[in-house]
Amino acid sequence: MQKKDYPMNVIELKNIVKTYDMGGVEEVHALRDVSVSIGKNEYVAIMGPSGSGKSTLMNVIGCLDTPTSGLYLFNGVNVSEMDDNELAKIRNKEIGFVFQTFNLLPRSDALHNVELPLIYAGVSASERKIRAQEVLNHVQLGDRIHHKPNELSGGQRQRVAVARALVTRPSIILADEPTGNLDSKTGEEIMILFEELHRQGNTIIVVTHEPDIAEHAIRVIRLRDGLVEQDELVSKRRTYTAALAS
Amino acid sequence: MHFFQELKEGLAISFRALRSNVMRSILTMLGIVIGILSVTLMAMAIEGINRAFDKSAAAFGTEVMYIQKFPWVSNDDWATIRNRRNLEVHYAARIERQATFVDAVAPAVSTVRRLTYGDNSVESAFITGTTHQYIMASGGTLADGRFLSAEESAGGRAVCAIGASVVENLFTHDDPIGKSIRVAGYPYTVIGVFDKQGGLFGQFTTDNRVFIPLESFQTHFGGRRDVTIQVHVTNKNQMEDAKLELEGIMRQIRNLAPGKANDFNVNQQEILTETFGPISATIAVIGLFITGLSLFVGGIGIMNIMFVSVSERTKEIGIRKAIGAKRRTIMMQFLSEASALCLIGGLVGLILAIPLSMIINQFLPTAIPISVVIISIVISLVVGVVSGFLPAYRAAKMDPVEALRYE
C-alpha cells in the first residue's frame, strides 16, 4: 500500500522527555532524552526490558500521548503541541495500530471492525465497505468478513487487526507485541504478513521484548531507563523470503 | 464528520449496544416509560377537566346575567348574607323598562316535582316557571319545537318545554312534541325540547328541567319563592356596563342607601371561570410536579446505567480513540445511547397512555391533544440528553492510554 513520497523522515524525535506525576510526591521519568529518526519504508524494532520506556515511546510515536518536552515531527509536522482533536485525526489517518491483545470490538463482525477507522474519517458507507473488503482480502480473510472476533482464531483476529491498521493507508504501522498472545506458528504467520507489508512499501515499527521477533526487523533500537542504549541494524535478520529461497 | 453523520453513526452504535443487553435496556427504560406515562395521563386529565369545565360553563350562556339573592361564589361569612330578602317577580318588569344594555329579561322560579308519562317517570325534576323571554336570556338551545310564546306565557297555558334528560327518561320511543306529560299530576303539553347540555353542573343545566309559564307555576305551586331574574346583554363588549347599570337599578328597587352594600348578586359565567382558573392551574402545577418527579427518577436511572455502561466499555473507548475517534464522537455515541433509551421509553409510555386514558375516561373526561404528545416526545429527548451528559462527558475525556490498559 503506497503513500505519497516524503523527502523527509516520517518520524523525527528530538530530545523527547516524558515524566509522569504520581500523586504529587513521586515523579516517574519514563523517557529522559530520546532522539530518534525513522524514515519511510523502514522496518524498526524497539526493544527493552520492562520499565525501559518502550511502551511510553510507542505511545508518543503513536500520538496517544504528548511528550512533556522535546520535539516530535511527524511527516515534517510538529505534533508535540497538537490538541486532542488534531492528534485523533493523525491517529485515524496516519497511524495503524496493532495491539498484543488484538483490541477488536467484540460485538461487531470483521468487516465492521475494519471499516471503523474509515467511519471516523468520514468516508461514505458504500466506499468504506469496498475498501474494508479489499484489505481483508489482502490479509487472506476475504471469506470471513462477517465473522465476529469470537468466531475467529487468534491468528485470524490479529489479521483483522492488521487489516484495520491498513485500511486508512497510514504512514506507519505501529505494532505492540503483535505475537504476544499467539502460539509460535501463528506468530510466524503474522511476521510473514509484516514482511510482506514492508516489501509493499509500508513503514513498520514493532515494539517487543522478544529478540526472536525483533530479528525480523532491519533496524533495532534498544532502550534502557528511558534512554536509547543502542540503535543499529540487525546483524542476522530473519526473513521468510530468504528461507523460502534457500 | 458532520453533525448528522456523527449522529447517525452514534445511533447505529447505540442500537447495537442496547440490543446486546436487552434486559438491562428494558429495565432502564421502564423508569422513563412510567415517567412519561404518568406525566402524559396527568396532562390529559387536566386538559380534559378544563375542557369539561369550559363546556359546562357554556351552559350558563356567555352574555347572560343572573340577578339573584346569593352569589355563586362567596368569600363572605354566610351569616352576613343568609338573611337577605328574596327577589320578587315584579322586579323583572322594572328592570325591563329601565335597563338599556339588555335585550331580554325573564324572571324564573323553581321547585322540584315528579313527572310522569305513561309508565315512565322522573322523581325529582326541576320545574321552572318563567316567561317567553327566557329562551333569549339563557344558555340553552332548542333541539326541536319552540319555547313558550308571549300569549302562552301571559295566559298561563298548560304548555311546557323540556330538557334532554327528561326526554331520555320519559320518552323511549315517541316524539315528545305534542304529547301530554304530568307535572306533579297536572297535565302539560310538550311544545319544545332542549339540546343536551351535559357537563359538570348537571343540576343547573336545562337537561333535567321542565319550563312552564310563570302564571301557571304560581297557580299550582305558589308564589312566595325566591326569584332569579335572567337577563341577556345585547353587546358582549358591554358586560361591565350592563352589570353596573343592573346593580344600580336593583339598588333602587331594594331601596338601598348609598354606602350600604348590595343585598343581591349579579352572577355570570365569568365568575365560574375566574374561580376555576386558579384552582385548575394549581392542580395542574402540583399534579405535573408530582408526576414529573417520577420522570426525574427515571432520568436518574438512565444516568446511573450510562455511567455503568461507560465504565464497562472503557477498553472499547480506548480502542476507538486509538483508531481516531474524536472526543465529540465518543460524546455523541453515549449521548445518543441515552437519548435513544429515553425516546423509545417515551414512545412506549405514550402508546400505553392511549388505552389507559380510555379507562380514566370512565371517571373523568380526558382528551389527547397533539400538544401533549409532542411535548412528551420533546421531554423524553431532553431527559435523555441531560441524563446522558455527564457519563458521556466522562467517556469523552478518558485518556486513551489508560483506557487501553483497563481490563
Interface residues (C-beta under 8 A of the other chain):
Chain A: N59 G62 L64 D65 D84 N85 A88 K89 R91 N92 K93 F97 F99 N103 L104 L105 R107 S108 L116 P117 I119 Y120 A121 G122 R164 T168
Chain B: M1 H2 Q5 E9 R16 A17 S20 K315 E316 G318 I319 R320 K321 A322 I323 G324 A325 K326 R327 R328 T329 P400 V401 L404
